[in-house]
Amino acid sequence: MIPGLALLSGPVKDKGLRAMADRLLQDEEQILAANEKDVDALGKAYESEPNKDRLRAAVARVRLAPEDIKEMAERLRIVADQPDPVGAVTGRWERPDGMQVSRVRVPIGLIGVLSELSPLVTVESIAMCLKSGNVCLFRGAPEWSLTHQAIGASLRDAAEQNGIPAGAWVIIERPEKEAAVELIRAGKALDAIIPRGGAGLRKAVIEGARMPVLCHDGGLTYLYVDGDTDLPMAQNLAINSKAQSAGAPNALDTLLVQQVIGRQFLPALINRFLNEFKTEVRGCPKTVALMGQMAMSGHTSIKPALAEDWGTQFQGPVLAVKMVTGLDEALAHIAEHGPTMTAVIATTNYASAMRFTREVDASGVFVNASSRLHAGDSFGYGADVGLSGSHLHAKGPIGLNQLTCEKYVAFGSGQLRLPHPVPEAYFDAIMLKRP
């Protein structure tokens, strides 16, 4: 822990964050120049790659545009605008003996962040750790090495000129894989670690970490379309939950549809997924049978789902579809193939909606709303460092409050745990001797 970082006032942190946002915009040219060097290095690494589409996709992923710098600055300002969680009193009560007890939010400490995502995540992670009083030890994807250095220099200079102590965060600049492994195995040197990336990274961190994994976005996302529902609304929910950002951790993985509306609801929806949104659809036998005529007429066909598809978080343009007899089978399917990150029900039946919210074990349960809304900004947090499906610490979006823990503060006036080991007569004698 950097001395004084946890004690910084909210206005000082907010001033620093806004200065960091301004500096990113001022240094846009330098940051983009450093990013262009990263792009050139990536191009050289792919020189022998025969598949030029892979090269183009890799370059598109790494290259930043002026709009990306503006988004980073905006994210810093969003974090600055949020209430400071440090020192917030979450509970206060008085005991019968007169002692006043409070619960107060405090920083967790030193948090490691292991990311394979864009520099926007770098800026967001640093900002949220700073605002919540935590030191951030950040290791990003090596393909953005020079970009991270340029961003880090701009942020550091602006922060230190505006009252943020040096060392409030560290960007690890070692590109070799061993640097990530050392961070995962740092043990008690870190108070917590956050993986920000795909399933492979999450698996490596969860299996190898020797400290609490504060946030991991593993877990499936479901949409159950009830027989009693508004069909146009349900179709919009399915499309938005999947196609709005197919690679997101809260994107739809499995669509469950009550079979009484299957023939009316599924054919047009699946056809849109296949052709309009280029999504591979894997269906149960009933779904495959329902859609069988499409293949015969020359349309893109769906594929039979394999057993493992029902337990896969796809994070890509793949969707599993299953027809179920009703809510009982839908709930049983979700329980069997967990863990569940996000679960949505599309229904106009109040009893079904309330039963779904009670019985589904997920970090976020939605009634008639897209799974993509399972995020900090949708809940009013402003930003988050990811989603957690853990049963410990916090479920759902990990925002500023979830980057703190709580300690107890008690005020007394001489209260003692009874029986007191000192005889009462002796105690009185001591008190009488005082001038």
N, C-alpha and C positions, 0 to 999 in steps of 0.2 A: 504494500500500500504506500503510495506517495504521501508523505506528511502534508497535511493540510488539504489534500484533494477532497476528502470526505467532508471537510469543514467549510468548503467554499460556499458562499451564499448563492442563492438562486440568481439574483441580478448579475453577479460576476460571471457565472456560467453562461447565462443567456447573452450577455454582451460578447463573451468570447465566441460563442457559436455563431452569432450574427456577423462578427468580424471574419470568422473563418469562411462563411458563405460569400461575403464580399470579396475576400482574397481569391477564392476559386474563380470568380468571374473575372477579376483583374488579371489573373495568371492563365486564363483560358488558352492563350496562344502557346505558352510554354508546355502546358499539360498536353495539348493536342500534338505538339511536336514530339514530345516523349512517347506518346501513344503511337505515333507514326513509325517510330523506331521499333517499337514492339511488334507492329504489324509487319515491318520489313523482316525482322528476325523470324517471325512465324512463317513468312513466305519462303525464306531460305530453308527452313526446317522441312517444308513440304515440297521442295524442289523435285524430289524423286517420286512424289505421289502421283500415280497415273490418273486417279479420279479427281478431276479438276473441280467437281462439285463439292467434294470434301474441303478442298482448299478455299473455295469461295465461302463456304459456310463458316470455316474457322476464322477467316479474315473478317467476315461480317460480325462475328461474335466479339472479336477483340477490338475492332475499330470503334473509337468514340467520335461523336459529333458534338457541335456546340450545344445542341439540345440536351445532351447527356450532362454536360457541365452545369447547365441551368437547373436540371433536375436535382443534381447533387446539392447545389446551393439552396434550392427550395426545400429539400429534405432537412438540411441543417436548420433552416428557419422554422420549419414545422416542429422540430424537436425543441427549439428554443421557446416556442409559444406554449408548450405544454407545462402544466403545473410541476414544480419541483417535488419529487417524491421524498427526498431526503429530509428527515425530521418531521414528516407528517405523522400526526397522532391518529392511529386507527382505532383506538379504544381507550376509555378512561372510566374508572369506577372507584368507589370508596369502600373499604372494608369496615366491618363492625368496630374494629379497634381504632379507626380513624386514619389508617394508612391509605394514601392516594396512589393507585396503581395505573400505569399507562403502558400502551404498546406503541412503539415509535419505529418508523421505517429508517433503516440504515443501509449503507452499501454492502454488497456481498464481499467485495475485496478485489482480488486480481482475477480477471476473467480472460481466458484464452479464446480466441475466435479463429477457427480454421475454415477458410472460405475458398471455393472454386468458382465463385460468381463474380459479376462485374464490379468495377471500382465504386459503383453506387453503393454496393453493400459495404465496402470498406468505409466510406464516409459515414454511412448510416450507423454502422457498428461503433465507430469511434464516438460519434455524437451521442448516441444513447448511453454508452458506458460513461462518458464524461458527465452527462446531465444527471445520471443516477449515482455519481460519486465513485464509480469503479475505475480501476486502471485496466485498460484494454491492451492485451498482447495479441496482435493481429498478424496472421500469416495468410497471405492471399495466393491466388493462382500465379505461378511463375510466368505465364504468358503476358501478364500485365506488369512485369517487374519494373520497368522504367516509368511506366505510368504511375504506379504506386509511389515511387520515389518522388516524382514531381508533385503529386497530390499531397504526400506527407510533408514535404518541405513547405508548401504553401500553408497548409493547416497549422503546422507547428509554429511557424513564424507569426502568423496572425494571432494564435492562441496566447503565446508567451508575451506578446505586446499588449495583451488585454487582460492580464491578471491570472492566466491559467499557468500553474507551475510546470516547469520542464519535466518531461518524463510522464506526463499524464496518460500517454499511450505510447506504444512501441509498435512499429511496423517491421516485422522480421523480413529482411531482404535476402535471406539465403534461398536460392531457387531449388536446391537439391531436396529430394524426397525425405531425406533423413531429418530435415528441419521440422517437417510436419510430424514425423514419428516421435521426435524428442518432445514436441509440444504435447502430444497425446499422452506420453508417458511421464510427464513432468511431476506427477504425484502431488504431494502437498505444497509444491511451489505455486500451484494454481488453486484457487478456491472453486472454480467451475470452468467448464469448457463448452463452447457452442459450435457445432458443425453447421455450416451453411453451404449446402450443395446437394448432390444427388444421392441415390440410395447407397452407392459404393462408399462414399465418404462417411455417411451416417453409420454404416455397418462397421467400418474401420474404427471410428471413434467410440461407438458404444461397446465394441468388443475389447478395445485396447486401452480405454481411458482409465486412469488411476485416480480420478477425481470425479465429482458429480457432473453428469452431462445435463446442463441446465435446459437445453432446448434441442429437441430433435423432431423433425417433421415427418417421421414415419407414421404409417397408418393409412387405412383405406378411406375413401370417400364414396358414400352411397347416396342415391336418390331413389326413394320409393314413391311410385305414382299409384295412389290409391284409386279404387274404383269410383269413389265419390270425389271428383276433382274437376277443376276447370281445365279442360284439355289444352287450349291455347297457352294458358299460363304454364302448365306442366311442360309443354314443348319448349317454351322459352327458357324455363329453368334448366332443362336438360342441356340445351345448346349452350347457354351461358356458362353453366357449371363445367362443361367440358371444353368447348371451343374458344372461350374467351382467352384462356392461356393454358393450353394443354399440358405444359411442362410444370405447372405450379403444383405444390404439394397438396393444395385443397381443390385440385381439379377432379372432376368426376371419374371414378374408376369402374364402378358397377351400377348399372341402372336396373332396378327391380320394378316390374310393372304387374299390377294385378291382372290376371289373365282375362277377366270379363271385359276389359277394355283393350286388350292386346291387339285384336284385329283392327280396331278403330284407330288406335293411337300409334302403334309401332311402325307400320310400313312407310308412311310418309316421313316420320322422324329418322328412321334408319337410312332411308334414301338420301336425306339431306346430309347426314353424317358422312356417308360414303362418298358422295359426289361433290357436295358444296364445301364441306369442311375437311375432306381428305382424311377421314378418321377410319381406321380399321376397326370393324365391329366383330366381336366374337360372341356367338349366341348359344343359349341352351338349346336342347333338341326341339323344344316347342317353338322357339324363336326361329331356328333354322328352317323348320318345317313351314312356318308361316311365311318366311321370306323366300322359299325355294323357287317360286316362279320368276323371281328377278334374275337369277342366274340363267334360267332357260331362255329368257327373252333378251339376253345379251348385256344386261346391266352388271355393274360391279356386284359381286356377291359377298355375303358375310361368311365367316369361318366358324366351324364348330368350336365352342370353348373347351379348353382342356381343364382338368381339375385344378391345376395351379393358377389358372387365370382368375379364379374367384378369390384368391388370396394375394393378388399382385397389385401393388401401387405402381401404376404404369408411368406416370409423369411424362406422358407423350401422347401422340395421336392414336391411342388404342382404347377401346371401350368394350367392357363385358356387359351383356344384356341377358336378363333372366326373367321369365314369366313365373309368377308365384300365385298361389291360390288366394292369398289374402295377407292381412297384416301379421297373423301368427307366423306364417312361413317366412315373410320378410324379416321379422325380428329374429327368428331362429337362424336364418342365413347370416345376418349381420353378426350375431353373437358367435357363430361357429367360425367365421373367417376373419375375426379381428386380429390385431387391434384396429380400432376405428378412429380416424382423425376427425372426419366431418360426416354427419348424417342429415339428410334432408327428407322431409315428407311433403308431397304435394297432395293436399286434400282439402275438402270443404266440410269434412266431418270433424266436429270439435272433439268428440270422444277419442277418435283415432289419433288426432294430433296430440292430445294430452298423454295418451298411452305411449306414443312414440317418444315423446320427450322424457317420460319417466323411465322407460325401460332400455333405451339405447345407451350403452356405455361409450361415449365419445367425448372428445374435448370440445366439440361444438355441435349442437343439435339445432336445426333450423326448420321452421314450418313456413312453407310457401316463400322461400327466399333462396337465392343461388348460393351454392357452397363456396363460391369465390369471394363471398362477403365475410368468410371466416378469416378476418385479418384485423390488425390493430386499428388501422384508419377507419374501418367500417364500424368499430365499436367505440370510436371517439378517443382512442389512445394517441392518435396522430401518426405513430409509426410503431414498428415492432422489429425484433431481430429474428423472427421466425415463429413457427408454431410448435407447440409441445403436445405430444400425446401421452406424456408420462403421467402416472398416478401420483407423483410426488411433486412438491413445491407448487407448481401451477400447471393447469391445462390451458390449451388454446394459445392465443397470441402472447408472446413474451414482450410486453411493453415496459415502460419505465418503472411502474410499480413492481412488476415481476423481476426486475433487475435489482431489487432490494430484498432484504429480509427484515424481520422485526425483532427488536429487543425490548425488554421490560424496563421501565423506569418507575421507581417507587419513592414517594416522599412520606417521611414519617416525622414523629415528634418524640422519639425515644421508645417506640414500641419494641418489645422483646418477645422471643419465642419462649413460652412457658412450659414447664416450670423453669424459672431462672436459677442457675446453679449457685448463685451467691445468696446466703441466708438473708432474709429480709432485715433482720436487726443490724447485720454488718453493712448492708447497703445503706440503711438509714444513717448509720454512724458516719460513713464516708460523706454522705451528703451534708450532715451537720458540721463536718470539719471545714467545709468550704467557706471562705471568707464572704 
